[in-house]
Amino acid sequence: MTDDLDSVRLDLWLWAARFFKTRALAKVAIETRKVEVGGQRAKSSRSVRVGDALVVQRGEERFHVEVAGLSDVRGPATIAQRLYAESDASRMVREAARATRAAERAGYRAPKTKPDKRARRLIRAVGDIDAL
């Protein structure tokens, strides 16, 4: 964490805070409107200051964070986690969504045997393997 900075580029901060592996990925996320600053669309070159509210969508996860520190270098994960403070509501929503996705994956069971001739015809006709 660097204390002498009063602002940092958004794409650089997202990379330093370890939301994205590279600055290029951070820039693409910003350009595709997956990052908002203060509820508004942002550009990669936008300056981020301590206290700014960010919404970062990474895959299926959505983070609501407040900037707690500034850094223009990527460091260890323990230091990167000090750069932001995630709200408790955001954390609970992400954990609930993760649990839901895990339960959906656990509910699927592959068939024990290959479909017979009649079942294959049904599958082709309907276009869905769960039609049996």
URVENTA-V394838 format. One record per residue. RES is the residue in three letters. PHI is phi in degrees with one decimal (999 if undefined). Layout:
res=RES phi=PHI
res=RES phi=PHI
//
This chain:
res=MET phi=999
res=THR phi=-109.2
res=ASP phi=-86.1
res=ASP phi=-80.4
res=LEU phi=-89.3
res=ASP phi=-104.5
res=SER phi=-158.6
res=VAL phi=-139.7
res=ARG phi=-58.2
res=LEU phi=-61.7
res=ASP phi=-65.2
res=LEU phi=-68.2
res=TRP phi=-66.2
res=LEU phi=-61.1
res=TRP phi=-69.4
res=ALA phi=-67.0
res=ALA phi=-83.5
res=ARG phi=65.9
res=PHE phi=-78.2
res=PHE phi=-134.4
res=LYS phi=-71.4
res=THR phi=-132.3
res=ARG phi=-66.5
res=ALA phi=-63.8
res=LEU phi=-65.7
res=ALA phi=-63.4
res=LYS phi=-65.4
res=VAL phi=-63.8
res=ALA phi=-62.9
res=ILE phi=-66.2
res=GLU phi=-67.8
res=THR phi=-93.6
res=ARG phi=62.5
res=LYS phi=-97.8
res=VAL phi=-130.7
res=GLU phi=-124.5
res=VAL phi=-118.8
res=GLY phi=64.0
res=GLY phi=80.5
res=GLN phi=-121.0
res=ARG phi=-64.1
res=ALA phi=-122.6
res=LYS phi=-108.4
res=SER phi=-61.5
res=SER phi=-86.1
res=ARG phi=-62.8
res=SER phi=-84.1
res=VAL phi=-107.8
res=ARG phi=-121.6
res=VAL phi=-61.2
res=GLY phi=100.3
res=ASP phi=-68.6
res=ALA phi=-96.7
res=LEU phi=-120.8
res=VAL phi=-120.9
res=VAL phi=-118.7
res=GLN phi=-107.1
res=ARG phi=-127.1
res=GLY phi=67.3
res=GLU phi=-94.7
res=GLU phi=-93.9
res=ARG phi=-129.7
res=PHE phi=-106.4
res=HIS phi=-110.4
res=VAL phi=-127.4
res=GLU phi=-119.1
res=VAL phi=-70.1
res=ALA phi=-106.0
res=GLY phi=-156.4
res=LEU phi=-120.2
res=SER phi=-155.0
res=ASP phi=-114.2
res=VAL phi=-127.1
res=ARG phi=-89.8
res=GLY phi=-120.0
res=PRO phi=-64.0
res=ALA phi=-61.8
res=THR phi=-63.8
res=ILE phi=-75.2
res=ALA phi=-63.4
res=GLN phi=-69.0
res=ARG phi=-79.6
res=LEU phi=-77.6
res=TYR phi=-144.6
res=ALA phi=-125.6
res=GLU phi=-88.0
res=SER phi=-71.1
res=ASP phi=-64.6
res=ALA phi=-63.0
res=SER phi=-62.6
res=ARG phi=-63.0
res=MET phi=-66.9
res=VAL phi=-64.4
res=ARG phi=-63.4
res=GLU phi=-67.0
res=ALA phi=-65.3
res=ALA phi=-65.3
res=ARG phi=-64.1
res=ALA phi=-65.8
res=THR phi=-63.7
res=ARG phi=-63.4
res=ALA phi=-66.0
res=ALA phi=-67.2
res=GLU phi=-64.4
res=ARG phi=-67.4
res=ALA phi=-71.8
res=GLY phi=-75.8
res=TYR phi=-82.6
res=ARG phi=-128.1
res=ALA phi=-69.6
res=PRO phi=-62.1
res=LYS phi=-72.7
res=THR phi=-126.7
res=LYS phi=-70.2
res=PRO phi=-66.3
res=ASP phi=-81.0
res=LYS phi=-60.4
res=ARG phi=-65.4
res=ALA phi=-65.8
res=ARG phi=-62.0
res=ARG phi=-63.9
res=LEU phi=-63.9
res=ILE phi=-61.2
res=ARG phi=-63.6
res=ALA phi=-68.4
res=VAL phi=-88.4
res=GLY phi=83.1
res=ASP phi=-139.5
res=ILE phi=-71.2
res=ASP phi=-81.4
res=ALA phi=-73.5
res=LEU phi=-73.4
//
